[in-house]
Structures are given as C-alpha cells and as structure tokens.
Amino acid sequence: MIRSLYSGISGMAAHQTKLNVIGNNISNVNTYGFKASRVVFSDVLYQNLSTATGATATTGGINASQLGYGAKVGSIDMLNTISSGATTGRALDVYIAGEGYLTVQPEAGSNRYTRVGNLKFDAEGNLTDGGGSKVMGIPLDADGNPVLDANGTLAIADLQAINVPPAELEKYTGITIGKSGEITGIRAGDPEFTQATGISWLNSLTVPTTSNYTGSVQMAVGDMVHIDVDNEDAVAAVTIEPTADILGTLSLTKTGDVYTLADGLTDIAGTEITDYGTPTLSAAGILTFSKLPGLKIDTTKVTFEEGVALEFGDFSQDGYVSVVATVKNQGGVTEYLKTAEDWSFDGSETNVVLTSSLTGDTVTLEVGATAFQTVYDGGLPNTTIGKVETGSDKPVTLGYLALTKFANVDGLLQDGNGYFMESANSGEAIASKAGTNGTGGTESANLEMSNVDLSQEFTDMIIAQRGFQANSRIITVSDSILEELINLKR
C-alpha cells in the first residue's frame, strides 16, 4: 500500500491533537490562573533507501536518501508566562506578582499548588481556597514572626494549615494580605483601666485582654450579702448584689397584678427598713423595688398562688471580709468579681485577684500593702475606683502565606481545578516567604488572569485547520492513485 496514506493519517492525528489543545485554551480564556499549552510536532522515523558515501579521489560524495513516515506530537508544553492581575476589590483575593505557587491540601498530606488565590476563612477558622482546600502557611513564633530555616526557605512538610479559632476570628475586621504574604486583621485594643483620683491604696488594676468589660468599676470591701435559698425552685429567680444593704427573710405575695414584700427586712446595721419603695415590673418580668437597690426577682421563673406568700429564703452575710468589684460587660450585664472564700489579707500581699462567678474572668488589683490594710480592716462602701475603656485598634498577624518554587515549573502536572502537582521532572517544592528567594510579592484584592492569547489561538486554529485539510488531501490523492492502479485490470 502507498505509504503516503499513513503519513496523511499521522498528520491528521497530530493536527487534531493541536486543535484539541487550542480548544482547551480558548475554553479557559477567562479562567483565573490558567496556563495555556502549545503543541510541538516532530517527525516520526525514516527508512534509509540509500546510505551516504564519502568523496573519493575520482567521485564526489553522495547524500543518504531517507523516506519519512509522517508526523507526531513531539510534546505538549505548558506556557508558564505570568499574566497580569485583575482587580476584584475583595481583600482575601491574592495575586502573586512574580514566580511561585500557593500550597494547598484538598486532603491531609496531599499537596497541590495553585496560583488562583480566591481565599476565605471557613466556619472552623481554616483559610481555604475556592475549592475548599486548606491553605498551607509558614509557622509563626510567639511574636507572630514566620519561622524559616537559615536560608529563608522551609520544607513543604514543615508548613502548617492556616487557622484562626472562630471565637477569635469574629473579633477581627479589615482582614487583608500584605506584599510579604502576611495575613493581618484589625482588632480592638486591649482593655485599659483609668484610675479615679483619690484612690491612694490602689496602684493599678489589670484587666485580662480576653475580657469585654467596659465602663465604671466600683469596689467594696467588707462582709458581703448572699441569700440562703429555702425554696430550690427559686434559686434562679433572685439576684442579690454582694454589696446590697439588706438582711432578713424574703417573702413575696402576688395579689392580682400587685406584688407585696413582707415586712421585716433590715439593713446590715440591724435597722428595720420600713419603706421598700415603689415596685416596678419590667416587660421581661423582672421585679425591683426603688428603695431596695441590688435586689431583683425574676417573676417568670416562679409560680405564685393568688394571695399566698412565697418564701424564697433568708438574706445573710458571708461571715468573712471580701473584696468585690462591680463591672459591666459589653452585653450590658453586670458582673461581680470577688475574692475567694478562703482569702484574707495578711498585710504583705500586693496583688489581690478577683474572679467573676458568671464567666470565670479575673481582674488583679495591685495595692499598697500598708494603705490597703486600713481599707481591709475598716471596710469600703461601694466606691468608683476608675473605668475600663477599649484601647486603640491594632493590626494582628493571623498567618503567613507560603510561596512555593520548583527547579522546573514546566515539569509540573496539571491536575484540574487550577491545581498543579509535583512530578519526577519538576524538582522538589521549596517554600519561602513571598518576595524572597525569587518568589513574587503578593497583592491583595487581585486575581491572576488567564494567559491565553486569543489572537494567537485563532491564528493557530487556522494553521491547524489548514494542516488537517492538507493531510486529508494526501489521503484523497493516494486513494485516487490506488483507484488508477486497480483500474489497470478491467
């Protein structure tokens, strides 16, 4: 059979592959981070019809005569040119302005590499890409600085998934990515205490950075008040401030819509309280009396029998000296922070720790021992000692993106979804901070555009089409010759 048939077939197959590659390029013209490919043809093999001979004294040299057997796809090369960034206006979109890849893990231990930086934090506080893969970053030290080897690089196995606990993440605003891959957020400054004038026994008050206390801080020292509950169903119904000036039995009667407290309550000095003031029932069912500050009764948590007194229990003192601070949290709820039951001041301490029974948060007083001894011995009524305010906003480092380089980026394997994989010919991945060791800087609010050149692709498409047509003509002509050969016998 005529060998040109097979040459034409091989040429058509090669040009069909070229058209397939062009079609994939054009379909991804608007795919962020996409790298176009090209097809390089090569000839196949040759039959030597005659060999070359060298020149002699009487004759000239003769070149070899070789018959080729068509074309094939020599290689499909990925074009790793860096495309420009497209502005998105979204702070967690990141563009790599130079070489390098983000390292992500679709599954634990399974590394992929991408230049598509559409990042986000998920509900668990993991930084992920658009496909949900965890973004790997450089570990941080206690000061928020990236931990790298002496040469500024890091092995891929030493990278860590970037995670911010959700409870912390919700406290940050303005999260963005800097040119060195640093992910930062703006957090309200630590709470700061401003001391009132005239409080000579107090040197300072330390509020934990995790607390959300705000506003005035009041202090009292003395034998505090609590309620001994007889009716267990009423435990959650009564709130008595530790510094309230109330003793006696709490007995409440409801008649119609009117609530009446039984007589017999006294102040701490033992003087009977003859006027409880005006009762007020809030929309939430909280009952208060205007002349009994510190007492609240949640009427929704107990059941009253019409006209029958409901006994709650007795107000009494603790029997030991406590230090109590009264603060409000940002939710508007009053918290009482108190010294431990077994605590007492021995005149030598300078730190007094108070703990909230509601949240477990603490504040620490630094006192002058001699001056505070007088306060401890003589007592202190509710006194405003200062106020807590939020400090100035400050940027906080949440993580560092790692950029990865390879000795031969053209040797990477494309894995779909904008991902690349390490291959035997790409070299090992080496991570570093953005903008170092030959990597590009990172630009927030941008994504890398596809590097597909439509004018080039359409030109190549025409060339591939004409090449395919020309090879098909080889088959047509070869067929005509075969037809003539067959028609020799009629």
C-alpha positions, 0 to 999 in steps of 0.5 A: 500500500502507498505509504503516503496514506499513513503519513496523511493519517499521522498528520491528521492525528497530530493536527487534531491533537493541536486543535484539541489543545487550542480548544482547551485554551480558548475554553479557559480564556477567562479562567483565573490562573490558567496556563495555556499549552502549545503543541510541538510536532516532530517527525516520526522515523525514516527508512534509509533507501540509500546510505551516504558515501564519502568523496573519493579521489575520482567521485564526489560524495553522495547524500543518504536518501531517507523516506519519512513516515509522517508526523507526531506530537513531539510534546505538549508544553505548558506556557508558564508566562505570568499574566497580569492581575485583575482587580476584584476589590475583595481583600482575601483575593491574592495575586502573586506578582512574580514566580511561585505557587500557593500550597494547598491540601484538598486532603491531609498530606496531599499537596497541590499548588495553585496560583488562583488565590480566591481565599476565605476563612471557613466556619472552623477558622481554616483559610481555604481556597475556592475549592475548599482546600486548606491553605498551607502557611509558614509557622509563626513564633510567639511574636507572630514572626514566620519561622524559616530555616537559615536560608529563608526557605522551609520544607513543604512538610514543615508548613502548617494549615492556616487557622484562626479559632472562630471565637477569635476570628469574629473579633477581627475586621479589615482582614487583608494580605500584605506584599510579604504574604502576611495575613493581618486583621484589625482588632480592638485594643486591649482593655485599659483601666483609668484610675479615679483620683483619690484612690491612694491604696490602689496602684493599678488594676489589670484587666485580662485582654480576653475580657469585654468589660467596659465602663465604671468599676466600683469596689467594696470591701467588707462582709458581703450579702448572699441569700440562703435559698429555702425554696430550690425552685427559686434559686434562679429567680433572685439576684442579690448584689454582694454589696446590697444593704439588706438582711432578713427573710424574703417573702413575696405575695402576688395579689392580682397584678400587685406584688407585696414584700413582707415586712421585716427586712433590715439593713446590715446595721440591724435597722428595720427598713420600713419603706421598700419603695415603689415596685416596678415590673419590667416587660421581661418580668423582672421585679425591683423595688426603688428603695431596695437597690441590688435586689431583683426577682425574676417573676417568670421563673416562679409560680405564685398562688393568688394571695399566698406568700412565697418564701424564697429564703433568708438574706445573710452575710458571708461571715468573712471580709471580701473584696468585690468589684462591680463591672459591666460587660459589653452585653450590658450585664453586670458582673461581680468579681470577688475574692475567694472564700478562703482569702484574707489579707495578711498585710504583705500581699500586693496583688489581690485577684478577683474572679467573676462567678458568671464567666470565670474572668479575673481582674488583679488589683495591685495595692499598697500593702500598708494603705490597703490594710486600713481599707481591709480592716475598716471596710469600703462602701461601694466606691468608683475606683476608675473605668475600663475603656477599649484601647486603640485598634491594632493590626494582628498577624493571623498567618503567613502565606507560603510561596512555593518554587520548583527547579522546573515549573514546566515539569509540573502536572496539571491536575484540574481545578487550577491545581498543579502537582509535583512530578519526577521532572519538576524538582522538589517544592521549596517554600519561602516567604513571598518576595524572597528567594525569587518568589513574587510579592503578593497583592491583595484584592487581585486575581491572576488572569488567564494567559491565553492569547486569543489572537494567537489561538485563532491564528493557530486554529487556522494553521491547524485547520489548514494542516488537517485539510492538507493531510486529508488531501494526501489521503484523497490523492493516494486513494485516487492513485490506488483507484488508477492502479486497480483500474489497470485490470478491467 
